[in-house]
Amino acid sequence: MNRLNVLLVTTSPPTRTLGGPGRFVPMLIESLGPGSPGAEKARVLAYMDDQLYADPKSFVWADAPSARPRESLSRRLYHALTLPSMVRGKIAGRQFAERVRQIVREQGIDLVHAHDFWSVHHLAPGVEVPLVFTNHFKGSFYREFLAPTYPHLRGKAWKAYYTRIERGAIRRAETLVFPSFSAQDLLIRDYPDKEQEITGKARVIYNGLPAGTSAPLQRPGPAGERSVVLNVANHVPDKGIEVALRVFKHLFADHPLRFVNIGELGPLTPELRGLVARLGLSDRAEFLGRKPREEVLARMAKATLVLHTPERVVFDLSLLEAMALGKPAVVSDVRGNREAVGPDYPFVLDPGGFPEGGDPKAPEWASLLFLESERRKWGTYLRDRFLKHFTIERMIKGYLDLWSESGVRAG
């Protein structure tokens, strides 16, 4: 079969400092750039935030939304509060779909691969090539992000508006791709009446990272130095930062360790600071906010261990990064984490077993965390598991196989 022309589509701009489509799509196209093994099978372009990228080196990287000027945010909120914004959204959707159809014609595109609900909803029907959709979110994007972040979007009208878009995307995509079985379960949980349709279209392709994301395990600092337990999570409810703080308090109260969180600050941040004070951790816990990925990896490589306790999880890249670095991690017992660390990994805890005012029993494996030999043993285990299952090379092969199959069906 001739080389496929694939168009990756998302309304998100290229963004290094957050997860989701804004980070994933550039990572995918850069891995399939000229000279890569996959380039022989597929020519990949990206249409992101109204910009077409044909050269992997041409991405115009954007700041995360919170870094935009306040007046710009105010204008966006004003528009979101008015009913005409729904009309504007419908008009924008038509313009977006027409632009994608134009690119499909001009570039000879064989397959469109969308990476957000809005894109899929507005593209099909109308694009005369196969349409694939990867859902990067924890089920419903409205439930995960929009409603918790923007209180004015929690009304019945807005919920119905976004639910219609998400249901439309599920119905219209020919294939639904998930980065884990957990991600598939979460979408079914939010749309249980769509279970048969979702499972009938589902394809799981695990997220991956470059195999070069590695560094030697770092030994703890000199005696008396406060080493770090690192938590990489944005300040949203599903990330379970409050659980991480309580676990840290319970397991490490008598040890010279600091709790450091790296992640986007937000409406939840004041509550988390209040919890830090109540737990008596004001001199041992800090929130650094958003940091460049290179700094996150450098801090992770030097940390004593990683604390990763989300309550709902797809397949967090931060956990894969810890695994790639051979860094031991304490993780919550949710399916996405279990898929990552495997059934034999011991440092898995019940996120509901650490109430703020309670005195939970320490897990049987807790004593192993303070033995460097055990941390190195299980860090090596995670590194080996990463290399076997979660490299970007394996992920790219999965996508190339999917695109080829979709192209053959279309032909």
N, C-alpha and C positions, 0 to 999 in steps of 0.2 A: 504493500500500500504506500502511496506517496506521502510525503511529509504533511502532517496536519497543520492548518493555520487556526490557532486557538486565541480567542479574545477573553481575557479576564476582566470582569466588570465589577466595580463597586463605587458607591457614592463617597466613600471615605477617601481622604487624601493620604498620601504616603506619610506615615508617622512612625518614627523609630521607638518612641518612648512609651507607647501603649500597645496592647495586644489587639487581636481582632483583625479584620480585613486590611486596615491601614498598615499593618506590619507584615501580615501573612502574604498578601499579593506581591509586594516587592521581593520578599524572600523567595517566593516561588519563581518569579520571572528571572531574578538574578541567577538562580540555580540552573536555569535553562537557557542561559545566554550563549552567545557564540563561543564555540570551542568545547562546550559541555557535551557529555555523551548523549543527553536527551535532545540536544539541538538537532540531531540527525532525524529525530522522529517528529518533532513538533516545533513550529515557529510560534512563539508566544508573544502577544502584545497585551498591554494593560490599559484599560480606560478607567481612570480614577479621578473622581471629583472634577469631571468635565475636561480632563487632560488625557491625551493619548500618548502612551509611552511605548516606543518601539525599541529603544536602546536601553538596556538595563542600567547604564551609567547616567541616564538623563533624569532620574527621579528628582522632583522638587520636593524636598522634605518639609513637612509642616510641623508647627508646634502642636502640642496637645491642646484641646479646646480651652482649657482653663488659662492658657498662656495668651489668649487673644485679648485685645483691648476691651476694657470694661464697657465702653459705649457700644462696641460691636455686639457684645453679649446682650446688652440691654435691648438693642434693636431686635435681636433674634427672639428674645423672650416676649417682647411686645407683639411681634408677628405671631408667635405661637399661641398667644392668649386670644387672638381674634379668630372668629369663624371663617373669614375670608382666606385665612391661611390654608384651609383644606382645599379651597378652590385653587389657590396658587399651587398647592402641591399636586393637584390633578393636572394642571397645565404644565408644570415642570416635568411631571411624569411623561406626558406625551412628547415634549421636546427631547427629553432624555432618550426615549425609545426611538424616536426618529433619528437622533444622532448615532445611536448604536446600529440601527439598520443601515445608515449611510456607511459606517465603518465596515460593516459586514460586506456590503457590496464592493466598496473600493479596495479593501484588503483581501478579498477572496476568503473570508473567514468560513471555516468548516464547522465550528462549534463555539458557542458562547458559554462561559463558565462564570456565573454570578456568585457574589460573596456577601450579599445582604438581602433581606426580605423585600425591601422597597424596590430594588433593581429587578428582581424576578417578577414581582407583581406587575410592574409596568412594561416589562419586555415581552411577556407572553400573554395572549397570542400576538403575533406580529413579526417575530424574528423567524425566518424560514430556515433555520438550522437547529440542531439539537441544543437544548438548554439544560445545563447542569447547575445545581445550587449546592454550595457548601454552607452549612449553618455553623458559624463560629460561636454562637451565643449559648447561654444556658437555657435552652428552650426558647421561650418568647423573648425577643429583644425588648418589647414594650414592658414586660413584667420584670426583666432583669435590670434594665438600665433607665428607660425613659420615665416610667412612673416614679421610681425611687429618687431620681435626680431632679425632676421637674414637677413639683407638687401641683402646678396648674394643669398638668396633663393627666391627672388621676380621675377626672370626671367621666361620666358614662359616655358622653359623646366622643371624647378622645379615645377611650378604651375600645369602643365599637369601631372607630376609624382605623386604629392600628391592628385590631384583631382581624378586620376585613382584609387588610394588606397581608398579614401573615398567613391567613387561611388561603388567600389567593396564591401566595408563593408556594405553599405546600401542594396545592392542586395543579399548578401550572408547570412546575419543574418536572422534567422527565426522569431525572435521577436526583436523589437527595444524598449528599455526602456528609458524613459526620466524622470529626476527628477522634471519636471514641464511642464505644457502646453506651457510655454514660451520657454523652450528648444526645444520642438517639432516645434514650429513656426520658431525658428531661423534656424534650419536645413532646413526646407522647404524654407525659404527665400534665403538660399545659394544654394539650389538645387531645384528650383521651378518645374522643369520637373519631379522630383521624388515625388511630393506631394502625388499622389495616392498610390504609393508603401509605402511611409513613414507612412501615416495615416492608411493604411491597416495592417501594422505590429506593430503599436504603442501601448505602454502600459505606462501610467504615474504612477510612484510610487514616491511620494514626499520624498525628503530627510528628515532625522530625526536626532535628537541628543539625547543623554541620558537624561532622565527626571531629573537626578541629576545635570544637568548643571544649577545651580541656586544659587542665593545669595540674601540676603535682599537688597532692594533698599537703596542706599547710599544717605544721605542728602548732599547738597552742603557744602563746608567747611566754616569756620568762615568768618565773614564779612571782605572784603578786600582781601581774598584769590582768586587767579585766578583759577577757576574751568575749566574743560576740556570739549570741544566738540570733541568726538573721531571719527575718520574716519579710518576704517580698509580696505585697498585696496592696491594691488600691483600697481606699477607705469607703467601701460599700458593704452592705450587710452580708452578702453571700460569702465574702472572703473570710469571715470568722476571725477577725483580728482580736476581738474581745476574748475568744476562746484561747488564742495563742498567748495572750497576756496572762490569763488565769493558769494555763499550763506552765508557762514560764515561772510564775510565782510559786506554784506547787512543787515543781521538780527542781528548780534551781535557786530557791531562796537562800540556801546555805552555801552557795558556790559563787566564786568571784566571776560572774558572767554578766554581760549587759544584753538587754533586748533592744534590737535595732530593726525598725520597720522602714522599708523603702516602698513608696507607692504614692499614687495620686491622692492628695488631701481632698476633703469634701465635707458635705453636711454632717457626716458621721464623726468627723475628727474631734469636735468638742466633747462628745460622749466618750470617746476613747481616752482623751486626756483626763476626763473625770474618773474613769475607771483606773487609770494609772495611779492617780492620787489616792483613791480608795484602797488600792492594793498595796500602797506603800512603796511604789516603784519609781517615784519621781526622780530619784538620783540614779536610776539604773535602766530606764527605758527612754527611747527617743524616736521621734518620727522625722525622717530626713526628707520626706516628700519625694517627688519624681527625680530620678537621676538618669544620666545616659547609660545605655546598656553596658558599655565598656566598664563603667564604674561599678555597676551592679555585679558584673561577673568578677571583677577584681575583689570586691568586698566579700562575695560569696566564697571565692577561693581561699580567703584568709579566715573565714568564720569557723568556729568550732563545730557548729552544725546548723541546719536549716529547720525552721519550724513552719509547717505548711498545713493549716487547719481549716480549709474552706468547708462550708456546710453544703454547698452545691458546686460541683466542679465538672467542667468538660474534660480538660486535659491541659492543665496550666503549663505554659512554656517555662515558667520559673522553676517548677519541679524537674522538668527535663534538663534544665541548665544545671541544677544541683547534681543530678545523676551524671551528666556529661563530665562534670568536674570531679566526680568521685567523692561527693560531699554527703555524709550521712544526713538523713532528714527524718524528723518526727512528723507523721502525717495523720490527718483525720481519716476515719474509716468510712469513706464514701467511694462509690464504684470507680470514678475516674482515677482517684489515687491508687486504688487497688490494681487497676489495669496497668498503671505505670510501674509500681514497685514490685508487683508479683505476689503470689500467695505465700511465699516462704519468708517474706520480709517481716521482722519482728516489731519495728517501732511504729505501730499503728494504734491509734487511740480512739475511743468513743468521744466525739466532740460534746456530747451531752453529759459526760461524766465529770465535768469540772465546773460546777456551779460557783457563782461568785462568792457566796457566803459559806459554802460547804467545805468539807475536809475529805476529799475523795481519797480512796486508797491508791497508792502509787502502782502503776502497772508492773507486772513481774519483770519486765525487761528494763526497767528504769535504771538499775544499777549498772547496766552495760554501757550506758551513755557516758559514764565517767571514766571508762577504760579506753585509753587511746588505741590499744590493739583492736578492741571491738569496733570502734568508730572507723578505723582503717579497713577492717575486714568488711563491714557492711557498705562503706563507701566504695570499695572495690567491686562488691557485688552489684551495686547500682550502676557503676560505670560499665561493667560488662553487660548488664541488661540493656542499658542505653545503646551500646554498640550493636547489640543483636537485634533490637526491635525498633529503635526510634531515631535512627539517623535520617538526615534529609535525603540521602540517596535512596533509602527504602521508600520514603514518602513520595519522591519524584517518580519512582517506578510505578507506584500505585496509581498516580494521576495519569501517567502516560498510558498505562494499560486501560484505564477507564476511558480516556479520550479516544483511544483506538477502537474500543468496543462500541462507543457511542457513534463514532464515525461510520463504522461498518453497518450498524443498525440503520443509520440514516441513509446510507447508500443502498 
